[in-house]
Amino acid sequence: MKGIDCSTPLNAATIKSLVAAGIGFACRYLVPEQYAWKRLTRSEAECITAAGMQIMSVFETSASRPIGGAAAGQEDGAAAYKEAQLIGQPIGTAIYFAVDYDAQPADYNAIETYLRAAGEQIPGYAVGVYGSYAVIEEMARWEVAKHFWQTYAWSCGQKSQKTNVYQYKNDVSMVGICIDLNESFGNEGFWNTEVKKKMSAEDANKIIAFLSAAWRATECLAARDEFHRLANELRKVSGQAEE
């Protein structure tokens, strides 16, 4: 799937043009309010979703931030988690942390501890890492991330087999904004704002039938109230109206 990443917030018009150009996902910044010029908002996420595109979240405040190690990772992970919860990013999807410079072997230990610390601060979300071929290979070897976004920059023509998303061109002008071009290969950790049913109505109603039988079989008001509550919980998760 073709995709883009950019620091410019997307609006309905630019998203429509991107879709027309064959773009299927957009990677946007999950950063605190002081970085409002590039920050993903809930309304933008809803526009992206409404157009049929997927979203990929990345946290980056400065290019070499991961050199800060565990202390920086704890701070950034907590900030990323706060933003993810604020905009409604679903649990189970990925938050990428950017290593946006030509990291050298001497930096790898700090990057590893940065990612581990960040991961501890984002319960329920999967850690992704953005970086060069060498960064992807090393962080995969150390098992500090589950999703890998490689840039062609600093990669000397090499492409990791671990890569889920590959950034193959930077600073392209498209639909009036500056973007980078990407391609995805699966297991990217994408998300959108659609509320997905966790259970089919058919399965929910089968269970509700048993609860109804239990409701009729007892005279205990507390038990009846609990059976009724459980039945309504099943209706909610299967997209049905409560009764």
Backbone bond lengths (Angstrom), bond angles and torsions (degrees), N, CA, C in turn:
res aa  C-N    CA-C-N  psi(-1)  N-CA   C-N-CA  omega(-1)  CA-C   N-CA-C  phi
1 M - - - 1.460 - - 1.527 109.61 -
2 K 1.313 115.91 137.53 1.455 120.93 177.88 1.518 110.41 -84.42
3 G 1.328 115.84 142.75 1.452 119.42 -179.95 1.510 111.73 -151.11
4 I 1.323 114.74 175.43 1.458 121.18 179.23 1.526 109.74 -134.39
5 D 1.330 115.01 159.38 1.455 119.91 164.40 1.518 106.82 -131.49
6 C 1.323 115.65 147.70 1.456 119.83 -177.65 1.517 110.29 -160.21
7 S 1.335 115.41 157.68 1.457 120.53 176.45 1.519 111.59 -93.95
8 T 1.320 117.42 -9.42 1.467 121.66 179.14 1.527 110.08 -85.49
9 P 1.328 117.76 124.41 1.468 119.43 175.57 1.527 111.14 -57.44
10 L 1.306 116.38 141.28 1.458 122.08 -177.93 1.526 110.09 -95.06
11 N 1.323 115.71 143.56 1.464 120.14 174.86 1.526 108.93 -117.31
12 A 1.314 116.53 178.00 1.463 120.86 -175.13 1.525 112.22 -57.72
13 A 1.337 116.76 -38.80 1.467 120.52 -178.00 1.524 111.62 -68.45
14 T 1.348 116.93 -46.54 1.461 118.98 -179.09 1.527 110.93 -68.32
15 I 1.317 116.79 -36.03 1.462 119.93 178.53 1.518 110.56 -64.48
16 K 1.316 117.23 -42.94 1.459 121.30 178.32 1.522 110.98 -59.47
17 S 1.322 116.39 -42.46 1.468 120.60 179.20 1.521 111.61 -67.04
18 L 1.327 116.65 -37.68 1.464 120.07 177.80 1.524 111.27 -64.12
19 V 1.312 116.39 -43.01 1.472 120.53 178.29 1.528 110.17 -61.84
20 A 1.324 116.01 -42.31 1.469 120.31 178.76 1.521 111.63 -62.44
21 A 1.328 116.11 -27.50 1.467 121.22 179.54 1.527 111.96 -86.73
22 G 1.327 117.31 3.44 1.459 120.72 176.24 1.514 115.30 91.18
23 I 1.330 117.23 15.27 1.463 120.83 179.92 1.525 110.10 -84.08
24 G 1.330 116.22 129.67 1.460 120.80 -175.69 1.509 115.02 -108.03
25 F 1.343 117.81 -13.90 1.465 119.29 177.69 1.519 110.31 -151.09
26 A 1.321 114.14 156.39 1.463 121.32 178.52 1.517 108.62 -131.01
27 C 1.315 115.96 129.25 1.453 120.97 174.15 1.523 108.07 -97.08
28 R 1.331 115.55 124.39 1.456 121.22 -175.96 1.524 110.59 -131.10
29 Y 1.328 114.40 164.14 1.464 120.35 -170.24 1.524 113.96 -86.49
30 L 1.321 113.98 126.54 1.453 123.01 175.93 1.529 106.55 -99.62
31 V 1.323 116.45 85.24 1.464 121.52 -172.98 1.521 111.01 -134.59
32 P 1.342 117.80 161.05 1.471 121.04 -178.38 1.526 113.30 -64.96
33 E 1.321 113.96 169.53 1.460 121.87 -172.48 1.518 113.43 -60.20
34 Q 1.335 117.80 -29.29 1.472 118.99 -179.37 1.526 112.89 -66.71
35 Y 1.330 115.90 -11.89 1.467 120.93 175.43 1.529 109.93 -107.04
36 A 1.322 115.24 39.39 1.475 121.56 -173.82 1.522 112.87 -56.93
37 W 1.321 117.45 -28.22 1.471 120.64 -177.89 1.536 112.96 -63.44
38 K 1.342 116.71 -20.28 1.470 118.45 178.33 1.530 112.82 -128.25
39 R 1.302 118.02 7.25 1.465 123.68 -171.82 1.526 112.77 -78.06
40 L 1.326 116.14 133.26 1.460 121.90 173.44 1.525 109.41 -74.74
41 T 1.328 116.57 133.56 1.460 121.69 176.85 1.523 109.92 -113.99
42 R 1.307 115.41 166.36 1.463 120.63 178.05 1.523 110.86 -62.00
43 S 1.331 117.43 -41.77 1.463 119.90 -178.05 1.520 111.09 -64.56
44 E 1.339 117.28 -38.07 1.466 119.79 177.04 1.523 110.28 -66.68
45 A 1.333 116.73 -41.88 1.465 120.55 178.56 1.525 111.00 -60.04
46 E 1.323 116.35 -38.91 1.466 120.16 178.68 1.524 111.04 -66.81
47 C 1.338 117.22 -38.18 1.467 120.48 177.46 1.527 111.24 -64.83
48 I 1.328 115.99 -42.08 1.465 120.54 178.82 1.527 109.99 -62.06
49 T 1.325 115.93 -45.19 1.460 120.97 179.92 1.523 111.67 -63.57
50 A 1.336 116.48 -44.08 1.465 121.13 -177.95 1.526 111.47 -60.64
51 A 1.329 117.01 -28.17 1.465 121.04 179.62 1.523 112.28 -83.68
52 G 1.330 116.78 -4.28 1.456 120.05 178.42 1.515 114.66 91.82
53 M 1.326 116.96 9.99 1.463 120.98 178.92 1.519 110.98 -93.80
54 Q 1.332 115.23 159.74 1.455 122.63 174.31 1.534 109.64 -98.51
55 I 1.323 115.47 160.87 1.458 121.87 -178.61 1.526 109.40 -118.32
56 M 1.330 115.05 142.59 1.462 121.53 173.52 1.526 106.60 -127.18
57 S 1.316 116.92 131.70 1.461 121.42 -176.20 1.523 111.22 -100.98
58 V 1.342 115.81 135.59 1.463 120.72 175.22 1.520 109.47 -132.94
59 F 1.321 116.03 139.25 1.456 121.33 175.61 1.519 108.62 -106.02
60 E 1.331 115.74 125.02 1.466 120.74 174.97 1.520 109.26 -158.45
61 T 1.330 115.78 123.99 1.461 120.18 173.21 1.511 111.50 -107.11
62 S 1.332 117.15 -35.32 1.462 121.88 175.18 1.524 108.52 -147.69
63 A 1.316 116.06 153.23 1.462 121.37 -169.51 1.529 113.77 -58.94
64 S 1.329 116.87 -43.89 1.468 120.15 -174.56 1.526 112.46 -103.70
65 R 1.298 117.28 20.93 1.464 122.16 -178.70 1.529 113.66 -51.52
66 P 1.344 120.93 -38.88 1.465 120.50 -177.90 1.534 114.36 -60.95
67 I 1.335 118.75 -16.80 1.461 120.05 176.04 1.531 110.13 -61.14
68 G 1.334 115.84 -21.17 1.456 120.36 179.67 1.508 114.14 -69.01
69 G 1.318 118.79 -7.20 1.453 122.36 174.04 1.513 114.47 66.69
70 A 1.348 116.43 -145.77 1.450 122.28 -171.60 1.521 112.92 -61.98
71 A 1.324 118.01 -41.97 1.467 120.66 -178.05 1.518 110.84 -61.21
72 A 1.333 116.09 -44.72 1.466 120.75 178.25 1.524 110.47 -66.76
73 G 1.323 116.72 -39.09 1.459 120.75 -179.98 1.516 112.65 -63.92
74 Q 1.323 116.54 -41.88 1.458 120.09 177.83 1.521 110.87 -61.25
75 E 1.321 116.18 -45.50 1.461 120.74 -178.91 1.521 111.14 -65.16
76 D 1.326 116.44 -45.88 1.460 120.36 -177.34 1.524 112.10 -70.65
77 G 1.325 116.49 -37.69 1.452 119.32 177.72 1.515 111.87 -63.15
78 A 1.325 116.00 -42.67 1.464 120.03 178.29 1.517 111.27 -63.55
79 A 1.334 116.64 -40.62 1.469 120.74 178.81 1.524 110.81 -66.35
80 A 1.337 116.46 -41.26 1.467 120.61 179.24 1.525 110.82 -64.05
81 Y 1.323 116.60 -41.66 1.465 120.60 -179.80 1.529 110.71 -63.17
82 K 1.317 116.39 -43.05 1.459 120.91 179.44 1.526 110.72 -59.79
83 E 1.336 116.59 -43.94 1.465 121.00 179.77 1.527 111.17 -67.16
84 A 1.330 116.62 -42.53 1.463 120.30 -179.08 1.524 110.82 -60.57
85 Q 1.337 115.92 -42.80 1.455 119.87 178.20 1.525 111.22 -67.11
86 L 1.325 116.50 -38.52 1.459 121.46 -178.16 1.524 112.21 -62.58
87 I 1.332 116.45 -41.91 1.466 119.26 -176.78 1.526 112.31 -91.85
88 G 1.329 117.23 -2.68 1.458 119.89 176.88 1.509 114.61 80.80
89 Q 1.326 118.25 32.40 1.463 119.83 175.33 1.520 108.92 -68.72
90 P 1.328 118.14 126.63 1.468 120.58 -175.40 1.526 113.24 -64.42
91 I 1.309 115.40 140.30 1.457 121.78 172.83 1.527 108.81 -58.84
92 G 1.331 115.72 144.44 1.454 120.60 179.96 1.507 113.74 97.79
93 T 1.335 117.06 -13.99 1.457 121.22 177.35 1.528 109.91 -90.78
94 A 1.321 117.01 177.87 1.465 120.91 -171.08 1.524 113.56 -101.42
95 I 1.317 114.73 146.43 1.458 122.39 166.78 1.529 106.41 -119.74
96 Y 1.318 115.71 116.12 1.458 120.97 179.17 1.526 109.95 -87.27
97 F 1.314 116.34 143.34 1.455 122.70 174.32 1.525 107.67 -116.35
98 A 1.335 115.84 129.00 1.457 120.77 -169.61 1.530 113.29 -89.07
99 V 1.318 114.29 132.97 1.467 122.72 167.86 1.523 104.09 -111.46
100 D 1.328 115.22 84.15 1.465 121.55 -164.51 1.523 112.63 -99.01
101 Y 1.337 115.38 49.76 1.466 120.48 177.66 1.523 107.67 -158.58
102 D 1.304 116.52 175.20 1.461 121.40 -177.59 1.530 109.59 -81.86
103 A 1.326 114.82 77.22 1.463 120.34 -176.92 1.529 110.89 -64.58
104 Q 1.326 114.93 139.71 1.455 121.81 -178.86 1.539 110.18 -107.60
105 P 1.326 117.20 162.75 1.463 120.06 -179.60 1.526 114.40 -51.24
106 A 1.316 116.77 -33.76 1.466 119.98 179.49 1.527 112.05 -65.38
107 D 1.341 116.73 -17.59 1.471 121.24 -178.63 1.531 113.57 -91.78
108 Y 1.319 117.12 -13.43 1.457 119.86 -168.27 1.529 113.47 -62.80
109 N 1.334 117.38 -38.18 1.465 118.71 179.61 1.521 111.27 -62.57
110 A 1.324 116.64 -42.02 1.465 120.49 179.21 1.523 110.54 -65.52
111 I 1.323 116.95 -39.98 1.472 120.92 179.24 1.521 110.01 -64.24
112 E 1.327 116.13 -42.41 1.469 119.73 178.79 1.534 110.98 -60.20
113 T 1.329 116.62 -48.30 1.465 118.70 -178.51 1.527 111.45 -67.78
114 Y 1.318 116.49 -31.66 1.473 120.73 175.07 1.526 110.07 -60.84
115 L 1.319 116.97 -49.44 1.467 121.13 -177.41 1.524 112.04 -67.24
116 R 1.321 117.00 -39.44 1.467 119.27 178.26 1.531 110.46 -63.63
117 A 1.320 115.94 -43.37 1.463 119.81 -179.84 1.524 111.05 -66.48
118 A 1.327 116.83 -40.82 1.467 120.92 177.92 1.523 110.11 -62.16
119 G 1.321 116.52 -42.58 1.455 121.06 -179.06 1.514 113.34 -61.64
120 E 1.323 116.57 -33.22 1.464 120.68 178.59 1.529 112.26 -67.68
121 Q 1.322 116.16 -19.61 1.460 121.00 -176.69 1.531 113.20 -96.52
122 I 1.326 118.06 -0.82 1.469 120.26 -177.73 1.529 110.69 -122.90
123 P 1.335 117.75 58.88 1.466 120.20 -176.86 1.524 112.42 -55.71
124 G 1.321 115.15 131.29 1.465 120.91 179.16 1.515 113.68 94.43
125 Y 1.324 117.05 -19.91 1.465 121.11 178.33 1.526 109.66 -101.34
126 A 1.330 115.96 155.36 1.455 121.57 179.33 1.528 109.83 -97.01
127 V 1.317 116.12 141.96 1.459 121.48 179.61 1.523 110.16 -82.20
128 G 1.327 115.38 129.76 1.454 121.72 171.28 1.519 108.53 -118.26
129 V 1.320 116.79 157.81 1.461 120.39 176.92 1.518 109.36 -132.98
130 Y 1.328 115.28 139.60 1.464 123.51 174.67 1.518 107.51 -109.27
131 G 1.318 116.06 135.58 1.456 118.45 177.24 1.510 112.20 173.97
132 S 1.301 114.75 -170.09 1.464 122.24 -179.44 1.521 111.32 -74.16
133 Y 1.313 114.90 173.70 1.470 120.94 176.57 1.524 110.68 -52.11
134 A 1.327 117.05 -48.47 1.461 120.71 -176.72 1.516 111.43 -63.76
135 V 1.318 117.40 -40.84 1.467 121.04 178.89 1.523 110.22 -63.62
136 I 1.325 116.93 -44.98 1.464 120.50 179.31 1.520 110.61 -60.61
137 E 1.317 116.80 -46.89 1.460 120.68 -178.70 1.529 111.78 -62.21
138 E 1.327 116.65 -45.22 1.462 120.01 -177.85 1.523 112.24 -68.09
139 M 1.321 116.77 -43.89 1.452 119.08 -178.06 1.532 111.78 -70.39
140 A 1.322 116.76 -30.33 1.467 120.28 173.90 1.529 109.98 -68.27
141 R 1.320 116.51 -41.23 1.467 121.02 179.83 1.522 110.93 -62.85
142 W 1.327 116.14 -37.07 1.471 120.92 -179.33 1.528 112.59 -87.72
143 E 1.322 116.51 -0.77 1.471 122.95 174.91 1.530 113.02 54.75
144 V 1.327 115.07 45.37 1.471 119.24 178.76 1.524 112.00 -101.53
145 A 1.331 117.77 -0.68 1.462 121.85 178.50 1.524 108.76 -145.93
146 K 1.340 114.50 157.67 1.468 120.36 178.33 1.514 112.57 -110.69
147 H 1.341 116.50 -15.21 1.462 121.32 -178.89 1.525 108.60 -130.68
148 F 1.342 115.39 141.80 1.461 119.60 -171.37 1.527 111.26 -131.56
149 W 1.319 114.64 123.91 1.463 123.10 -179.60 1.521 107.27 -118.59
150 Q 1.325 115.30 105.28 1.460 120.26 -177.38 1.521 111.53 -95.83
151 T 1.320 115.91 138.89 1.456 121.36 170.10 1.527 109.60 -100.11
152 Y 1.324 115.32 147.69 1.461 119.23 175.59 1.524 111.01 -68.71
153 A 1.348 116.21 -23.92 1.459 120.61 -179.57 1.529 110.19 -61.86
154 W 1.310 116.09 138.16 1.475 124.13 177.61 1.522 112.87 63.94
155 S 1.343 117.92 11.10 1.463 120.86 -175.20 1.522 113.05 -99.34
156 C 1.322 117.34 -5.54 1.468 122.02 174.85 1.536 112.59 54.27
157 G 1.336 115.49 36.90 1.454 120.03 176.33 1.513 114.70 80.69
158 Q 1.317 118.72 -0.01 1.465 121.92 -179.48 1.530 110.25 -91.07
159 K 1.314 115.77 148.49 1.453 121.50 179.36 1.521 109.39 -133.77
160 S 1.328 115.99 122.30 1.457 121.03 -176.59 1.528 111.43 -72.71
161 Q 1.311 115.65 141.34 1.465 121.33 174.78 1.531 111.24 -71.67
162 K 1.326 116.92 -13.09 1.468 121.45 178.92 1.524 112.17 -81.22
163 T 1.329 116.76 -11.61 1.457 121.95 -170.58 1.528 113.47 -64.98
164 N 1.323 116.05 127.75 1.467 122.31 173.16 1.517 111.40 -95.95
165 V 1.329 116.23 -31.94 1.467 122.22 177.21 1.514 107.31 -135.60
166 Y 1.338 115.62 136.18 1.464 120.69 -178.31 1.523 110.06 -122.60
167 Q 1.303 115.87 121.14 1.470 122.38 176.93 1.528 107.57 -90.41
168 Y 1.340 116.07 113.35 1.461 118.65 -171.02 1.522 115.18 -110.84
169 K 1.327 117.82 -5.69 1.458 119.61 176.81 1.519 110.02 -158.11
170 N 1.333 116.21 136.18 1.463 121.52 -179.18 1.520 111.89 -109.26
171 D 1.326 113.83 157.81 1.469 122.69 169.35 1.531 113.25 56.29
172 V 1.326 114.10 54.41 1.458 121.25 176.74 1.533 108.61 -101.07
173 S 1.311 116.79 137.56 1.459 120.25 175.58 1.521 108.74 -88.58
174 M 1.335 115.57 122.30 1.458 120.61 -177.62 1.516 108.45 -149.51
175 V 1.289 117.43 135.28 1.470 125.10 -178.60 1.526 111.70 46.97
176 G 1.322 115.59 35.39 1.457 120.81 174.44 1.509 116.05 83.42
177 I 1.327 118.09 6.00 1.462 121.20 178.62 1.522 110.25 -132.40
178 C 1.330 116.10 163.62 1.460 121.64 177.80 1.522 108.79 -90.39
179 I 1.321 116.42 126.07 1.464 121.16 -177.59 1.523 110.33 -134.72
180 D 1.330 115.68 167.97 1.454 123.21 168.69 1.528 107.67 -113.02
181 L 1.317 116.50 147.49 1.456 121.62 -177.79 1.524 111.53 -99.86
182 N 1.332 115.71 139.79 1.452 122.29 -176.71 1.520 111.23 -137.34
183 E 1.323 114.37 163.13 1.453 121.75 172.10 1.524 107.77 -137.20
184 S 1.335 116.89 140.62 1.461 119.86 -178.83 1.519 110.68 -114.31
185 F 1.357 114.19 157.35 1.462 119.82 -172.83 1.529 112.66 -131.27
186 G 1.332 117.70 12.39 1.458 120.93 -179.82 1.518 112.53 108.51
187 N 1.333 115.86 156.21 1.465 123.23 179.82 1.529 111.82 55.40
188 E 1.330 115.63 42.79 1.461 120.68 -175.30 1.528 113.64 -83.89
189 G 1.329 117.04 -18.86 1.457 119.15 -175.09 1.509 113.17 80.67
190 F 1.325 116.74 24.93 1.463 122.31 179.14 1.525 111.31 -61.76
191 W 1.327 114.91 163.27 1.461 120.04 174.51 1.525 109.59 -153.24
192 N 1.336 115.31 170.17 1.459 121.28 172.17 1.530 107.81 -152.41
193 T 1.297 116.28 179.45 1.461 119.83 -174.28 1.527 113.35 -95.25
194 E 1.314 117.94 5.55 1.450 120.09 178.35 1.523 110.08 -67.79
195 V 1.333 115.96 138.29 1.458 121.03 175.29 1.513 107.64 -89.05
196 K 1.304 115.74 111.58 1.470 120.23 -177.20 1.524 110.43 -91.86
197 K 1.326 115.05 139.80 1.462 120.21 176.08 1.523 109.18 -67.63
198 K 1.318 116.45 134.27 1.454 120.71 179.56 1.527 111.91 -89.18
199 M 1.332 116.05 -12.27 1.463 120.81 -178.46 1.521 108.46 -151.74
200 S 1.313 116.55 143.68 1.458 119.47 178.00 1.524 109.49 -72.72
201 A 1.324 116.18 151.30 1.465 120.96 177.56 1.527 110.28 -60.24
202 E 1.325 116.34 -36.70 1.466 120.08 -179.15 1.524 111.01 -61.57
203 D 1.342 116.68 -48.12 1.463 119.72 179.94 1.527 111.36 -66.01
204 A 1.345 115.63 -40.67 1.463 119.01 179.52 1.517 111.27 -60.48
205 N 1.314 116.80 -42.40 1.469 120.32 -177.61 1.524 112.66 -68.95
206 K 1.317 116.83 -29.08 1.463 119.62 175.36 1.526 110.38 -65.05
207 I 1.334 116.03 -42.30 1.464 119.83 179.00 1.526 110.42 -70.55
208 I 1.334 115.94 -38.40 1.470 120.40 178.57 1.525 110.88 -60.54
209 A 1.334 116.87 -34.14 1.470 120.64 178.46 1.530 111.10 -61.62
210 F 1.346 117.06 -39.51 1.466 120.55 176.81 1.527 110.84 -67.56
211 L 1.335 116.16 -40.03 1.467 119.69 177.78 1.530 111.10 -64.17
212 S 1.323 115.51 -37.82 1.467 119.61 178.30 1.526 111.09 -64.78
213 A 1.324 115.81 -39.62 1.471 119.65 178.14 1.520 110.42 -64.62
214 A 1.340 115.67 -39.81 1.463 119.35 178.33 1.525 110.73 -67.22
215 W 1.331 116.35 -36.16 1.477 121.25 178.00 1.535 110.20 -61.01
216 R 1.343 115.88 -42.88 1.473 120.39 -178.25 1.527 112.23 -72.31
217 A 1.331 115.41 -24.95 1.464 119.28 -174.83 1.523 113.21 -83.60
218 T 1.319 117.83 -8.00 1.464 119.93 -178.37 1.522 111.32 -121.35
219 E 1.327 114.17 151.27 1.464 120.38 175.05 1.528 111.01 -102.51
220 C 1.328 115.70 -3.21 1.471 120.70 -177.73 1.526 110.09 -73.58
221 L 1.317 116.39 119.01 1.469 120.10 -176.85 1.524 111.77 -65.78
222 A 1.330 116.76 -37.81 1.470 119.85 179.86 1.533 110.47 -63.76
223 A 1.330 115.91 -41.90 1.465 120.22 178.85 1.520 110.48 -65.41
224 R 1.330 116.66 -41.67 1.467 119.74 178.30 1.530 111.57 -61.80
225 D 1.339 115.34 -41.55 1.468 118.91 177.97 1.527 111.53 -61.38
226 E 1.322 116.12 -40.25 1.463 120.06 -179.75 1.520 111.44 -68.33
227 F 1.340 117.82 -41.27 1.462 120.63 177.10 1.526 110.67 -62.26
228 H 1.336 115.47 -39.52 1.461 120.06 179.05 1.534 110.71 -65.28
229 R 1.331 115.77 -42.59 1.472 120.05 179.16 1.531 111.13 -62.09
230 L 1.317 116.41 -45.35 1.464 120.45 -179.87 1.527 111.55 -62.79
231 A 1.326 115.61 -39.09 1.466 119.13 178.41 1.525 110.61 -62.49
232 N 1.310 117.23 -40.49 1.461 120.26 179.05 1.528 112.05 -69.15
233 E 1.325 117.13 -33.88 1.464 119.62 175.47 1.528 110.32 -62.35
234 L 1.324 116.11 -40.63 1.462 120.30 177.20 1.523 111.28 -65.35
235 R 1.320 116.79 -38.29 1.469 119.77 177.43 1.529 110.70 -62.63
236 K 1.327 116.06 -41.00 1.472 119.85 -178.38 1.521 111.99 -64.15
237 V 1.340 116.75 -47.32 1.465 118.88 -176.07 1.529 112.11 -72.28
238 S 1.332 116.63 -14.63 1.467 119.41 177.59 1.529 112.58 -104.85
239 G 1.330 115.69 10.36 1.466 120.27 174.66 1.502 115.28 77.73
240 Q 1.328 118.04 22.68 1.449 121.88 179.97 1.527 110.65 -105.87
241 A 1.315 115.16 158.76 1.465 120.09 179.03 1.526 109.93 -73.40
242 E 1.326 115.11 144.59 1.454 120.03 175.67 1.536 110.93 -71.70
243 E 1.303 115.20 156.66 1.471 120.86 178.45 1.532 109.98 -124.13
